[in-house]
Amino acid sequence: MTARDLVLVNQRFYDALWSHSRLVRPERFNTWPLLSDLASRSPSRLEVGPGLRPRLPIIGTHFIDISPPVIARLKVEGGLATDGAIAALPFADKQFDLVCAFDVIEHVDDDLGGFRELSRVLKKGGRLILSVPIHAALWTDFDVLVGHARRYEPKELVEQLRSHHFEIESSAPFGMQPSNPRLVKHGMHWLIHHRETAMRWYNGFIAPIGLLFQRRLRLSPGLIDTNGIEEVILMCERR
């Protein structure tokens, strides 16, 4: 898949998803205890690609997203939202104390540019909160459908972060992507052939149920043992 094709896949999928979605407040996610505390000490903050599932406090936070429905809704809620992409952030060097990018960088062809931009806009000593899917061996058609360009091998991810001046402080298992092959196949059939119905079911039933069964986020020092884990959240310091 070319870089342009990847952009189009992401644009079509997420415009359709967010056009039929309600905004979910950041307080409802298991990331809120961590991020509300960090945000209270971070007057300048940015969330990249939040969709209608922002994790940082909306008022006073800068948001970048590729989907017009997201930008419009976050502005209504008091967010400082604008169109943009992770590999070309429209902000000054060292502008932010805190940057978040949940399930974003695996979607872009130029992930090196994405890491470079995240590093550029963060102040030294600032925090990056990042989540990514891991282990290429776990790749499924679901990854293709939602516009993933890759899954990261943990060693590669650590090297990428260090080369862009990030040191992993702590990490934890993350995400609720389906892992049952039959469930993935069934869900893909509906998303491909009955997308509007599938989106309504996801937004009206599946996603709310998933929120109810979130586990408490428990960060451990450094990079956790990733065996048996499909996605990881990382808290990093900009050195």
TIROSE-977625 format. One record per atom (N, C-alpha, C): residue number from 1; residue in one letter; atom name; z, y, x. Coordinates in steps of 0.1 Angstrom, whole numbers, plus 2048, in hexadecimal, padded with zeros to 3 digits. Example, Ala and Ser with C-alpha at 12.3 -4.5 7.8 and 13.67 -1.06 7.14 Angstrom:
<recs>
1, A, N, 84E, 7C7, 884;
1, A, CA, 84E, 7D3, 87B;
1, A, C, 84E, 7DF, 884;
2, S, N, 847, 7EA, 880;
2, S, CA, 847, 7F5, 889;
2, S, C, 84F, 800, 881;
</recs>
This chain:
<recs>
1, M, N, 800, 7F4, 808;
1, M, CA, 800, 800, 800;
1, M, C, 800, 80C, 809;
2, T, N, 7F7, 816, 806;
2, T, CA, 7F6, 822, 80E;
2, T, C, 802, 82B, 80A;
3, A, N, 804, 836, 813;
3, A, CA, 80F, 83F, 810;
3, A, C, 80C, 846, 802;
4, R, N, 800, 84A, 800;
4, R, CA, 7FC, 850, 7F3;
4, R, C, 7FF, 847, 7E7;
5, D, N, 7FB, 83A, 7E8;
5, D, CA, 7FD, 831, 7DE;
5, D, C, 80C, 830, 7DB;
6, L, N, 814, 82F, 7E5;
6, L, CA, 823, 82E, 7E4;
6, L, C, 829, 83A, 7DC;
7, V, N, 824, 846, 7E0;
7, V, CA, 828, 852, 7D8;
7, V, C, 825, 851, 7CA;
8, L, N, 819, 84C, 7C7;
8, L, CA, 814, 84C, 7B9;
8, L, C, 81D, 841, 7B1;
9, V, N, 81F, 836, 7B7;
9, V, CA, 827, 82B, 7B1;
9, V, C, 835, 831, 7AD;
10, N, N, 83B, 838, 7B7;
10, N, CA, 849, 83E, 7B4;
10, N, C, 848, 848, 7AA;
11, Q, N, 83E, 851, 7AA;
11, Q, CA, 83D, 85C, 7A1;
11, Q, C, 83B, 856, 793;
12, R, N, 832, 84D, 791;
12, R, CA, 830, 847, 783;
12, R, C, 83D, 840, 77E;
13, F, N, 843, 838, 786;
13, F, CA, 84E, 830, 782;
13, F, C, 85A, 839, 77E;
14, Y, N, 85D, 843, 787;
14, Y, CA, 869, 84B, 784;
14, Y, C, 867, 856, 77A;
15, D, N, 85B, 85B, 779;
15, D, CA, 858, 865, 76F;
15, D, C, 85A, 85E, 761;
16, A, N, 855, 851, 760;
16, A, CA, 857, 84A, 753;
16, A, C, 865, 847, 751;
17, L, N, 86C, 843, 75B;
17, L, CA, 87B, 83F, 75A;
17, L, C, 883, 84B, 755;
18, W, N, 881, 856, 75C;
18, W, CA, 88A, 862, 759;
18, W, C, 886, 869, 74C;
19, S, N, 879, 868, 748;
19, S, CA, 875, 86E, 73C;
19, S, C, 87C, 868, 730;
20, H, N, 880, 85B, 731;
20, H, CA, 887, 855, 726;
20, H, C, 896, 853, 729;
21, S, N, 89B, 85B, 732;
21, S, CA, 8A9, 859, 736;
21, S, C, 8B2, 864, 732;
22, R, N, 8BF, 861, 730;
22, R, CA, 8C9, 86C, 730;
22, R, C, 8CF, 86D, 73D;
23, L, N, 8D4, 879, 740;
23, L, CA, 8DB, 87C, 74C;
23, L, C, 8E9, 875, 74C;
24, V, N, 8EC, 86E, 757;
24, V, CA, 8F9, 867, 758;
24, V, C, 901, 870, 762;
25, R, N, 90D, 874, 75D;
25, R, CA, 915, 87D, 765;
25, R, C, 91A, 876, 772;
26, P, N, 91C, 87D, 77D;
26, P, CA, 920, 877, 789;
26, P, C, 92E, 871, 788;
27, E, N, 936, 876, 77F;
27, E, CA, 944, 870, 77E;
27, E, C, 944, 862, 779;
28, R, N, 939, 85D, 774;
28, R, CA, 938, 84F, 76F;
28, R, C, 935, 845, 779;
29, F, N, 932, 849, 785;
29, F, CA, 92E, 83F, 790;
29, F, C, 93A, 83C, 799;
30, N, N, 939, 830, 79F;
30, N, CA, 944, 82C, 7A8;
30, N, C, 944, 834, 7B5;
31, T, N, 93A, 83C, 7B7;
31, T, CA, 93A, 845, 7C3;
31, T, C, 942, 852, 7C1;
32, W, N, 946, 855, 7B4;
32, W, CA, 94C, 862, 7B1;
32, W, C, 959, 864, 7B9;
33, P, N, 963, 85B, 7BA;
33, P, CA, 96F, 85E, 7C2;
33, P, C, 96C, 863, 7D0;
34, L, N, 962, 85C, 7D7;
34, L, CA, 95E, 860, 7E4;
34, L, C, 957, 86D, 7E4;
35, L, N, 94D, 86F, 7DC;
35, L, CA, 945, 87B, 7DD;
35, L, C, 94B, 887, 7D7;
36, S, N, 953, 886, 7CD;
36, S, CA, 95A, 892, 7C8;
36, S, C, 963, 897, 7D3;
37, D, N, 96A, 88F, 7DA;
37, D, CA, 973, 893, 7E5;
37, D, C, 96B, 89A, 7F0;
38, L, N, 960, 893, 7F4;
38, L, CA, 957, 899, 7FF;
38, L, C, 951, 8A7, 7FA;
39, A, N, 94D, 8A7, 7EE;
39, A, CA, 946, 8B3, 7E8;
39, A, C, 950, 8BF, 7E8;
40, S, N, 95D, 8BC, 7E5;
40, S, CA, 967, 8C7, 7E4;
40, S, C, 969, 8CE, 7F2;
41, R, N, 965, 8C6, 7FC;
41, R, CA, 966, 8CC, 80A;
41, R, C, 959, 8CF, 810;
42, S, N, 94E, 8CF, 808;
42, S, CA, 941, 8D2, 80D;
42, S, C, 93A, 8DC, 804;
43, P, N, 93C, 8E9, 807;
43, P, CA, 936, 8F3, 7FF;
43, P, C, 927, 8F3, 7FE;
44, S, N, 920, 8EE, 808;
44, S, CA, 912, 8ED, 808;
44, S, C, 90D, 8DF, 808;
45, R, N, 907, 8DA, 7FD;
45, R, CA, 904, 8CC, 7FC;
45, R, C, 8F7, 8C9, 7F5;
46, L, N, 8F1, 8BE, 7F8;
46, L, CA, 8E4, 8BA, 7F3;
46, L, C, 8E4, 8AB, 7EF;
47, E, N, 8DD, 8A9, 7E4;
47, E, CA, 8DA, 89B, 7E0;
47, E, C, 8CB, 899, 7DF;
48, V, N, 8C6, 88F, 7E6;
48, V, CA, 8B7, 88D, 7E6;
48, V, C, 8B4, 881, 7DD;
49, G, N, 8AA, 884, 7D4;
49, G, CA, 8A5, 87A, 7CB;
49, G, C, 8B0, 874, 7C1;
50, P, N, 8B7, 87D, 7BA;
50, P, CA, 8C2, 878, 7B2;
50, P, C, 8BD, 872, 7A5;
51, G, N, 8B1, 875, 7A0;
51, G, CA, 8AD, 871, 793;
51, G, C, 8B6, 877, 789;
52, L, N, 8B8, 870, 77E;
52, L, CA, 8C2, 875, 774;
52, L, C, 8CF, 86D, 776;
53, R, N, 8D2, 869, 782;
53, R, CA, 8DE, 862, 786;
53, R, C, 8E5, 869, 792;
54, P, N, 8E7, 876, 791;
54, P, CA, 8ED, 87D, 79D;
54, P, C, 8FB, 878, 7A0;
55, R, N, 8FE, 878, 7AD;
55, R, CA, 90B, 873, 7B1;
55, R, C, 914, 87F, 7B5;
56, L, N, 90E, 88A, 7B9;
56, L, CA, 916, 896, 7BD;
56, L, C, 919, 89F, 7B1;
57, P, N, 923, 8A7, 7B1;
57, P, CA, 925, 8B0, 7A6;
57, P, C, 919, 8B9, 7A4;
58, I, N, 915, 8BA, 798;
58, I, CA, 908, 8C1, 795;
58, I, C, 908, 8CF, 798;
59, I, N, 911, 8D7, 793;
59, I, CA, 912, 8E5, 795;
59, I, C, 914, 8E8, 7A4;
60, G, N, 90C, 8F0, 7A9;
60, G, CA, 90D, 8F5, 7B7;
60, G, C, 907, 8EC, 7C2;
61, T, N, 901, 8E0, 7BD;
61, T, CA, 8FB, 8D7, 7C7;
61, T, C, 8EC, 8D9, 7C6;
62, H, N, 8E6, 8D9, 7D2;
62, H, CA, 8D7, 8D9, 7D3;
62, H, C, 8D2, 8CB, 7D1;
63, F, N, 8C7, 8CA, 7C9;
63, F, CA, 8C1, 8BD, 7C6;
63, F, C, 8B2, 8BE, 7C9;
64, I, N, 8AC, 8B3, 7CF;
64, I, CA, 89E, 8B2, 7D2;
64, I, C, 899, 8A5, 7CB;
65, D, N, 88E, 8A6, 7C3;
65, D, CA, 889, 89A, 7BC;
65, D, C, 87A, 89C, 7BA;
66, I, N, 873, 891, 7B8;
66, I, CA, 864, 892, 7B6;
66, I, C, 861, 892, 7A7;
67, S, N, 86B, 890, 79E;
67, S, CA, 868, 88F, 790;
67, S, C, 86B, 89B, 788;
68, P, N, 861, 8A2, 782;
68, P, CA, 864, 8AE, 77A;
68, P, C, 86F, 8AC, 770;
69, P, N, 870, 8A1, 768;
69, P, CA, 87A, 89F, 75E;
69, P, C, 888, 8A1, 765;
70, V, N, 88A, 89C, 771;
70, V, CA, 897, 89C, 778;
70, V, C, 89A, 8AB, 77B;
71, I, N, 890, 8B2, 781;
71, I, CA, 893, 8BF, 786;
71, I, C, 897, 8C8, 77A;
72, A, N, 88F, 8C7, 76F;
72, A, CA, 892, 8CF, 763;
72, A, C, 8A0, 8CD, 75E;
73, R, N, 8A4, 8C0, 75D;
73, R, CA, 8B1, 8BD, 757;
73, R, C, 8BD, 8C1, 760;
74, L, N, 8BB, 8BF, 76D;
74, L, CA, 8C6, 8C3, 776;
74, L, C, 8C8, 8D2, 777;
75, K, N, 8BD, 8DA, 775;
75, K, CA, 8BE, 8E8, 774;
75, K, C, 8C6, 8ED, 768;
76, V, N, 8C3, 8E6, 75D;
76, V, CA, 8CA, 8E9, 750;
76, V, C, 8D9, 8E7, 752;
77, E, N, 8DD, 8DD, 75A;
77, E, CA, 8EB, 8D9, 75C;
77, E, C, 8F1, 8E1, 767;
78, G, N, 8EA, 8EB, 76D;
78, G, CA, 8F0, 8F3, 777;
78, G, C, 8ED, 8F0, 786;
79, G, N, 8E5, 8E5, 788;
79, G, CA, 8E1, 8E1, 795;
79, G, C, 8D7, 8EA, 79B;
80, L, N, 8D6, 8EB, 7A8;
80, L, CA, 8CC, 8F2, 7B0;
80, L, C, 8C1, 8E9, 7B3;
81, A, N, 8B8, 8E6, 7A9;
81, A, CA, 8AF, 8DB, 7AB;
81, A, C, 8A1, 8E0, 7AD;
82, T, N, 899, 8D9, 7B6;
82, T, CA, 88C, 8DD, 7B9;
82, T, C, 883, 8D1, 7BC;
83, D, N, 876, 8D2, 7BC;
83, D, CA, 86D, 8C8, 7BF;
83, D, C, 86D, 8C6, 7CE;
84, G, N, 86C, 8BA, 7D3;
84, G, CA, 86C, 8B7, 7E1;
84, G, C, 86D, 8A9, 7E5;
85, A, N, 86B, 8A6, 7F2;
85, A, CA, 86C, 898, 7F6;
85, A, C, 874, 897, 803;
86, I, N, 87A, 88C, 805;
86, I, CA, 883, 88A, 810;
86, I, C, 87D, 88D, 81E;
87, A, N, 870, 88A, 820;
87, A, CA, 86A, 88C, 82D;
87, A, C, 866, 89B, 830;
88, A, N, 869, 8A4, 826;
88, A, CA, 865, 8B2, 828;
88, A, C, 86F, 8BA, 820;
89, L, N, 87B, 8BB, 824;
89, L, CA, 885, 8C2, 81C;
89, L, C, 884, 8D1, 81E;
90, P, N, 884, 8D8, 813;
90, P, CA, 881, 8E7, 813;
90, P, C, 88E, 8EF, 816;
91, F, N, 895, 8EB, 820;
91, F, CA, 8A2, 8F1, 823;
91, F, C, 8A3, 8F5, 832;
92, A, N, 8AC, 8FE, 836;
92, A, CA, 8AE, 902, 843;
92, A, C, 8B5, 8F7, 84C;
93, D, N, 8B4, 8F8, 859;
93, D, CA, 8BB, 8EF, 862;
93, D, C, 8CA, 8F1, 860;
94, K, N, 8D1, 8E6, 860;
94, K, CA, 8E0, 8E7, 860;
94, K, C, 8E5, 8EE, 854;
95, Q, N, 8DF, 8ED, 848;
95, Q, CA, 8E3, 8F4, 83D;
95, Q, C, 8EF, 8EE, 835;
96, F, N, 8F0, 8E0, 836;
96, F, CA, 8F9, 8D9, 82D;
96, F, C, 904, 8D2, 834;
97, D, N, 910, 8D2, 82D;
97, D, CA, 91C, 8CB, 831;
97, D, C, 91B, 8BC, 82D;
98, L, N, 914, 8BA, 822;
98, L, CA, 914, 8AC, 81C;
98, L, C, 906, 8AA, 816;
99, V, N, 900, 89E, 819;
99, V, CA, 8F3, 89A, 814;
99, V, C, 8F4, 88C, 80F;
100, C, N, 8EF, 889, 803;
100, C, CA, 8EE, 87C, 7FD;
100, C, C, 8E0, 878, 7FA;
101, A, N, 8DD, 86B, 7FC;
101, A, CA, 8D0, 866, 7F9;
101, A, C, 8D2, 857, 7F5;
102, F, N, 8D3, 855, 7E8;
102, F, CA, 8D5, 848, 7E2;
102, F, C, 8C8, 841, 7DE;
103, D, N, 8C5, 836, 7E5;
103, D, CA, 8B9, 82E, 7E1;
103, D, C, 8AC, 837, 7E2;
104, V, N, 8AA, 83E, 7ED;
104, V, CA, 89F, 847, 7EE;
104, V, C, 896, 844, 7FA;
105, I, N, 89C, 843, 806;
105, I, CA, 894, 842, 812;
105, I, C, 88B, 836, 813;
106, E, N, 88F, 82B, 80C;
106, E, CA, 887, 81F, 80C;
106, E, C, 87A, 821, 804;
107, H, N, 879, 82C, 7FC;
107, H, CA, 86E, 82E, 7F4;
107, H, C, 862, 836, 7FB;
108, V, N, 865, 83B, 807;
108, V, CA, 85B, 844, 80D;
108, V, C, 855, 83D, 819;
109, D, N, 848, 840, 81A;
109, D, CA, 840, 83A, 826;
109, D, C, 846, 83F, 833;
110, D, N, 848, 84C, 834;
110, D, CA, 84D, 852, 840;
110, D, C, 85C, 853, 840;
111, D, N, 863, 848, 842;
111, D, CA, 871, 848, 842;
111, D, C, 877, 84E, 84F;
112, L, N, 86F, 84E, 85A;
112, L, CA, 874, 855, 866;
112, L, C, 875, 864, 863;
113, G, N, 86B, 869, 85C;
113, G, CA, 86B, 877, 858;
113, G, C, 877, 87A, 84F;
114, G, N, 87A, 871, 846;
114, G, CA, 885, 872, 83D;
114, G, C, 892, 873, 845;
115, F, N, 895, 869, 84E;
115, F, CA, 8A1, 86A, 856;
115, F, C, 8A2, 877, 85E;
116, R, N, 896, 87B, 864;
116, R, CA, 896, 887, 86C;
116, R, C, 89A, 893, 864;
117, E, N, 895, 894, 857;
117, E, CA, 898, 89F, 84F;
117, E, C, 8A7, 89F, 84A;
118, L, N, 8AC, 893, 847;
118, L, CA, 8BA, 893, 843;
118, L, C, 8C3, 897, 84F;
119, S, N, 8BF, 894, 85B;
119, S, CA, 8C7, 898, 867;
119, S, C, 8C5, 8A7, 869;
120, R, N, 8B9, 8AC, 867;
120, R, CA, 8B6, 8BB, 869;
120, R, C, 8BF, 8C4, 860;
121, V, N, 8C0, 8C0, 854;
121, V, CA, 8C6, 8CA, 84A;
121, V, C, 8D5, 8C8, 84A;
122, L, N, 8DB, 8BE, 851;
122, L, CA, 8E9, 8BC, 851;
122, L, C, 8F0, 8C4, 85D;
123, K, N, 8FB, 8CA, 85A;
123, K, CA, 903, 8D0, 865;
123, K, C, 909, 8C5, 86E;
124, K, N, 90B, 8C8, 87A;
124, K, CA, 913, 8BE, 883;
124, K, C, 921, 8BC, 87D;
125, G, N, 925, 8B0, 87C;
125, G, CA, 931, 8AC, 876;
125, G, C, 930, 8AA, 867;
126, G, N, 924, 8AD, 861;
126, G, CA, 922, 8AB, 853;
126, G, C, 920, 89C, 850;
127, R, N, 921, 899, 843;
127, R, CA, 920, 88B, 83E;
127, R, C, 913, 888, 837;
128, L, N, 90E, 87D, 83A;
128, L, CA, 902, 877, 833;
128, L, C, 907, 86B, 82B;
129, I, N, 905, 86A, 81E;
129, I, CA, 908, 85E, 816;
129, I, C, 8FB, 858, 812;
130, L, N, 8F8, 84C, 816;
130, L, CA, 8EB, 846, 815;
130, L, C, 8EC, 838, 80F;
131, S, N, 8E3, 834, 806;
131, S, CA, 8E3, 826, 802;
131, S, C, 8D5, 821, 803;
132, V, N, 8D3, 815, 808;
132, V, CA, 8C6, 80E, 80A;
132, V, C, 8C7, 7FF, 807;
133, P, N, 8BC, 7F9, 802;
133, P, CA, 8BB, 7EB, 801;
133, P, C, 8B9, 7E5, 80F;
134, I, N, 8BF, 7D9, 811;
134, I, CA, 8BE, 7D3, 81F;
134, I, C, 8B9, 7C5, 81E;
135, H, N, 8B4, 7C0, 829;
135, H, CA, 8AF, 7B2, 82C;
135, H, C, 8A1, 7B0, 826;
136, A, N, 897, 7B0, 82E;
136, A, CA, 889, 7AE, 82A;
136, A, C, 887, 7A1, 823;
137, A, N, 88F, 797, 827;
137, A, CA, 88E, 78A, 820;
137, A, C, 892, 78A, 811;
138, L, N, 898, 794, 80D;
138, L, CA, 89C, 795, 7FF;
138, L, C, 892, 79D, 7F6;
139, W, N, 886, 7A1, 7FD;
139, W, CA, 87C, 7A8, 7F6;
139, W, C, 877, 7A0, 7EA;
140, T, N, 875, 7A7, 7DE;
140, T, CA, 86F, 7A1, 7D2;
140, T, C, 865, 7AA, 7CC;
141, D, N, 85E, 7A5, 7C2;
141, D, CA, 855, 7AE, 7BB;
141, D, C, 85C, 7BA, 7B5;
142, F, N, 868, 7B9, 7B2;
142, F, CA, 870, 7C5, 7AD;
142, F, C, 86F, 7D0, 7B7;
143, D, N, 870, 7CD, 7C4;
143, D, CA, 86F, 7D8, 7CE;
143, D, C, 862, 7DF, 7CD;
144, V, N, 857, 7D7, 7CA;
144, V, CA, 84A, 7DD, 7C9;
144, V, C, 849, 7E6, 7BD;
145, L, N, 84E, 7E1, 7B2;
145, L, CA, 84E, 7E8, 7A5;
145, L, C, 854, 7F5, 7A5;
146, V, N, 860, 7F6, 7AC;
146, V, CA, 867, 803, 7AC;
146, V, C, 863, 80C, 7B8;
147, G, N, 859, 808, 7C0;
147, G, CA, 854, 811, 7CA;
147, G, C, 85B, 810, 7D7;
148, H, N, 861, 805, 7DB;
148, H, CA, 867, 804, 7E8;
148, H, C, 85C, 802, 7F2;
149, A, N, 85E, 808, 7FE;
149, A, CA, 855, 806, 809;
149, A, C, 85A, 7FB, 813;
150, R, N, 867, 7F9, 812;
150, R, CA, 86E, 7F0, 81B;
150, R, C, 87C, 7ED, 817;
151, R, N, 881, 7E2, 81D;
151, R, CA, 890, 7DF, 81D;
151, R, C, 894, 7E0, 82C;
152, Y, N, 89F, 7E5, 82F;
152, Y, CA, 8A3, 7E7, 83D;
152, Y, C, 8AB, 7DB, 842;
153, E, N, 8A8, 7D8, 84E;
153, E, CA, 8B1, 7CE, 855;
153, E, C, 8BD, 7D6, 85A;
154, P, N, 8C9, 7D1, 859;
154, P, CA, 8D5, 7D9, 85D;
154, P, C, 8D4, 7DF, 86B;
155, K, N, 8D0, 7D7, 875;
155, K, CA, 8CF, 7DB, 883;
155, K, C, 8C5, 7E7, 884;
156, E, N, 8BA, 7E6, 87D;
156, E, CA, 8B0, 7F0, 87D;
156, E, C, 8B5, 7FD, 877;
157, L, N, 8BC, 7FC, 86C;
157, L, CA, 8C2, 807, 866;
157, L, C, 8CC, 80F, 86E;
158, V, N, 8D5, 807, 875;
158, V, CA, 8DE, 80D, 87E;
158, V, C, 8D7, 815, 889;
159, E, N, 8CC, 80F, 88F;
159, E, CA, 8C5, 816, 89A;
159, E, C, 8BE, 822, 895;
160, Q, N, 8B8, 822, 888;
160, Q, CA, 8B2, 82D, 883;
160, Q, C, 8BC, 839, 881;
161, L, N, 8C7, 836, 87C;
161, L, CA, 8D1, 840, 87A;
161, L, C, 8D6, 846, 887;
162, R, N, 8D9, 83E, 891;
162, R, CA, 8DD, 843, 89E;
162, R, C, 8D3, 84B, 8A5;
163, S, N, 8C6, 847, 8A3;
163, S, CA, 8BC, 84F, 8AA;
163, S, C, 8BA, 85D, 8A3;
164, H, N, 8BF, 85E, 897;
164, H, CA, 8BF, 86B, 891;
164, H, C, 8CD, 872, 890;
165, H, N, 8D6, 86E, 899;
165, H, CA, 8E3, 875, 89B;
165, H, C, 8ED, 872, 890;
166, F, N, 8EB, 866, 88A;
166, F, CA, 8F5, 862, 880;
166, F, C, 8FD, 856, 885;
167, E, N, 90A, 857, 883;
167, E, CA, 913, 84C, 886;
167, E, C, 91A, 847, 87A;
168, I, N, 919, 83A, 877;
168, I, CA, 91E, 834, 86B;
168, I, C, 92D, 834, 86C;
169, E, N, 934, 83A, 863;
169, E, CA, 942, 83A, 862;
169, E, C, 948, 82F, 85A;
170, S, N, 941, 82C, 84E;
170, S, CA, 946, 822, 845;
170, S, C, 93B, 81D, 83C;
171, S, N, 93D, 812, 836;
171, S, CA, 932, 80D, 82D;
171, S, C, 938, 803, 823;
172, A, N, 92F, 7FF, 819;
172, A, CA, 934, 7F6, 80F;
172, A, C, 928, 7F0, 808;
173, P, N, 929, 7E4, 801;
173, P, CA, 91F, 7DF, 7F9;
173, P, C, 91C, 7E9, 7EE;
174, F, N, 910, 7E9, 7E9;
174, F, CA, 90C, 7F3, 7DF;
174, F, C, 901, 7EE, 7D6;
175, G, N, 8FF, 7F4, 7CA;
175, G, CA, 8F3, 7F2, 7C2;
175, G, C, 8F5, 7E7, 7B8;
176, M, N, 8EC, 7E7, 7AE;
176, M, CA, 8EC, 7DD, 7A3;
176, M, C, 8DE, 7D8, 7A1;
177, Q, N, 8D6, 7D7, 7AB;
177, Q, CA, 8C8, 7D1, 7A9;
177, Q, C, 8C9, 7C2, 7A5;
178, P, N, 8C1, 7BE, 79C;
178, P, CA, 8C2, 7B0, 798;
178, P, C, 8BD, 7A7, 7A3;
179, S, N, 8C4, 79B, 7A5;
179, S, CA, 8C0, 792, 7B0;
179, S, C, 8BB, 785, 7AB;
180, N, N, 8BE, 782, 79E;
180, N, CA, 8B9, 776, 798;
180, N, C, 8AA, 776, 796;
181, P, N, 8A2, 76D, 79D;
181, P, CA, 893, 76E, 79C;
181, P, C, 88D, 76E, 78E;
182, R, N, 893, 766, 785;
182, R, CA, 88E, 765, 778;
182, R, C, 891, 772, 770;
183, L, N, 89C, 778, 773;
183, L, CA, 89F, 785, 76C;
183, L, C, 896, 790, 771;
184, V, N, 893, 790, 77F;
184, V, CA, 88A, 799, 784;
184, V, C, 87C, 798, 77E;
185, K, N, 877, 78B, 77D;
185, K, CA, 86A, 789, 778;
185, K, C, 869, 78D, 769;
186, H, N, 873, 78A, 762;
186, H, CA, 873, 78E, 753;
186, H, C, 873, 79D, 752;
187, G, N, 87C, 7A4, 75A;
187, G, CA, 87C, 7B2, 759;
187, G, C, 86F, 7B9, 75E;
188, M, N, 869, 7B3, 768;
188, M, CA, 85C, 7B9, 76D;
188, M, C, 851, 7B7, 762;
189, H, N, 851, 7AC, 75B;
189, H, CA, 847, 7AA, 750;
189, H, C, 849, 7B5, 746;
190, W, N, 855, 7B8, 742;
190, W, CA, 857, 7C2, 738;
190, W, C, 853, 7D0, 73D;
191, L, N, 857, 7D3, 74A;
191, L, CA, 854, 7E0, 750;
191, L, C, 845, 7E2, 751;
192, I, N, 83D, 7D7, 754;
192, I, CA, 82F, 7D8, 756;
192, I, C, 827, 7D9, 749;
193, H, N, 82B, 7D1, 73F;
193, H, CA, 824, 7CF, 733;
193, H, C, 82A, 7D7, 727;
194, H, N, 836, 7DA, 727;
194, H, CA, 83D, 7E1, 71C;
194, H, C, 846, 7EB, 722;
195, R, N, 841, 7F4, 72A;
195, R, CA, 849, 7FD, 732;
195, R, C, 852, 806, 72A;
196, E, N, 84D, 80C, 71F;
196, E, CA, 855, 815, 717;
196, E, C, 861, 80E, 711;
197, T, N, 85E, 802, 70C;
197, T, CA, 869, 7FA, 706;
197, T, C, 874, 7F6, 711;
198, A, N, 86F, 7F2, 71C;
198, A, CA, 877, 7EE, 727;
198, A, C, 880, 7FA, 72C;
199, M, N, 87A, 806, 72D;
199, M, CA, 881, 811, 731;
199, M, C, 88C, 815, 727;
200, R, N, 889, 814, 71A;
200, R, CA, 893, 817, 710;
200, R, C, 89F, 80D, 711;
201, W, N, 89C, 800, 713;
201, W, CA, 8A7, 7F6, 714;
201, W, C, 8AF, 7F9, 720;
202, Y, N, 8A8, 7FC, 72B;
202, Y, CA, 8B0, 7FF, 738;
202, Y, C, 8B9, 80B, 736;
203, N, N, 8B3, 816, 731;
203, N, CA, 8BB, 822, 730;
203, N, C, 8C6, 821, 725;
204, G, N, 8C3, 81A, 71B;
204, G, CA, 8CC, 81A, 70F;
204, G, C, 8D6, 80F, 710;
205, F, N, 8D4, 804, 717;
205, F, CA, 8DD, 7F9, 717;
205, F, C, 8E0, 7F4, 724;
206, I, N, 8D6, 7F0, 72D;
206, I, CA, 8D9, 7EA, 739;
206, I, C, 8E1, 7F3, 743;
207, A, N, 8DC, 7FF, 745;
207, A, CA, 8E2, 808, 74E;
207, A, C, 8F1, 80C, 74A;
208, P, N, 8F3, 80F, 73D;
208, P, CA, 901, 812, 739;
208, P, C, 90A, 806, 73B;
209, I, N, 905, 7FA, 738;
209, I, CA, 90E, 7EE, 73B;
209, I, C, 911, 7EC, 749;
210, G, N, 906, 7EF, 752;
210, G, CA, 909, 7EE, 760;
210, G, C, 913, 7F8, 765;
211, L, N, 914, 803, 75F;
211, L, CA, 91E, 80D, 763;
211, L, C, 92C, 808, 760;
212, L, N, 92D, 801, 755;
212, L, CA, 93A, 7FC, 751;
212, L, C, 940, 7F1, 75B;
213, F, N, 937, 7EA, 761;
213, F, CA, 93B, 7DF, 76A;
213, F, C, 93A, 7E3, 779;
214, Q, N, 939, 7F0, 77C;
214, Q, CA, 939, 7F4, 78A;
214, Q, C, 946, 7EF, 791;
215, R, N, 945, 7EA, 79D;
215, R, CA, 951, 7E8, 7A5;
215, R, C, 955, 7F4, 7AC;
216, R, N, 962, 7F5, 7AF;
216, R, CA, 967, 800, 7B6;
216, R, C, 961, 800, 7C4;
217, L, N, 95D, 80C, 7C9;
217, L, CA, 956, 80D, 7D6;
217, L, C, 961, 80D, 7E1;
218, R, N, 960, 803, 7E9;
218, R, CA, 96A, 801, 7F4;
218, R, C, 963, 801, 801;
219, L, N, 964, 80D, 808;
219, L, CA, 95D, 80E, 815;
219, L, C, 966, 808, 820;
220, S, N, 95F, 802, 82A;
220, S, CA, 965, 7FC, 835;
220, S, C, 960, 803, 842;
221, P, N, 968, 804, 84C;
221, P, CA, 964, 80B, 859;
221, P, C, 957, 805, 85E;
222, G, N, 94E, 80D, 863;
222, G, CA, 942, 808, 86A;
222, G, C, 938, 802, 860;
223, L, N, 92F, 7F9, 865;
223, L, CA, 926, 7F2, 85D;
223, L, C, 92C, 7E5, 859;
224, I, N, 92D, 7E2, 84C;
224, I, CA, 933, 7D5, 847;
224, I, C, 92A, 7C9, 84B;
225, D, N, 92F, 7BD, 84A;
225, D, CA, 927, 7B1, 84B;
225, D, C, 91E, 7B1, 83F;
226, T, N, 911, 7B1, 841;
226, T, CA, 907, 7B3, 836;
226, T, C, 902, 7A5, 831;
227, N, N, 907, 79A, 836;
227, N, CA, 902, 78D, 831;
227, N, C, 905, 78C, 822;
228, G, N, 8FB, 788, 81A;
228, G, CA, 8FC, 787, 80C;
228, G, C, 8FC, 794, 804;
229, I, N, 8F9, 79F, 80B;
229, I, CA, 8F9, 7AC, 805;
229, I, C, 8EB, 7B1, 804;
230, E, N, 8E7, 7B7, 7F8;
230, E, CA, 8DA, 7BB, 7F6;
230, E, C, 8D8, 7CA, 7F8;
231, E, N, 8E3, 7D2, 7F7;
231, E, CA, 8E2, 7E0, 7F9;
231, E, C, 8EF, 7E5, 7FE;
232, V, N, 8EE, 7F0, 806;
232, V, CA, 8FA, 7F5, 80D;
232, V, C, 8FB, 804, 80B;
233, I, N, 907, 809, 80A;
233, I, CA, 909, 818, 80A;
233, I, C, 910, 81B, 818;
234, L, N, 90C, 826, 81E;
234, L, CA, 911, 82A, 82B;
234, L, C, 916, 838, 82B;
235, M, N, 921, 83B, 831;
235, M, CA, 926, 848, 833;
235, M, C, 924, 84B, 842;
236, C, N, 91C, 855, 845;
236, C, CA, 919, 858, 853;
236, C, C, 91D, 866, 857;
237, E, N, 920, 868, 864;
237, E, CA, 923, 876, 869;
237, E, C, 917, 87A, 871;
238, R, N, 913, 887, 86F;
238, R, CA, 909, 88D, 877;
238, R, C, 90F, 891, 884;
239, R, N, 90B, 88B, 890;
239, R, CA, 911, 88E, 89D;
239, R, C, 909, 899, 8A4;
</recs>
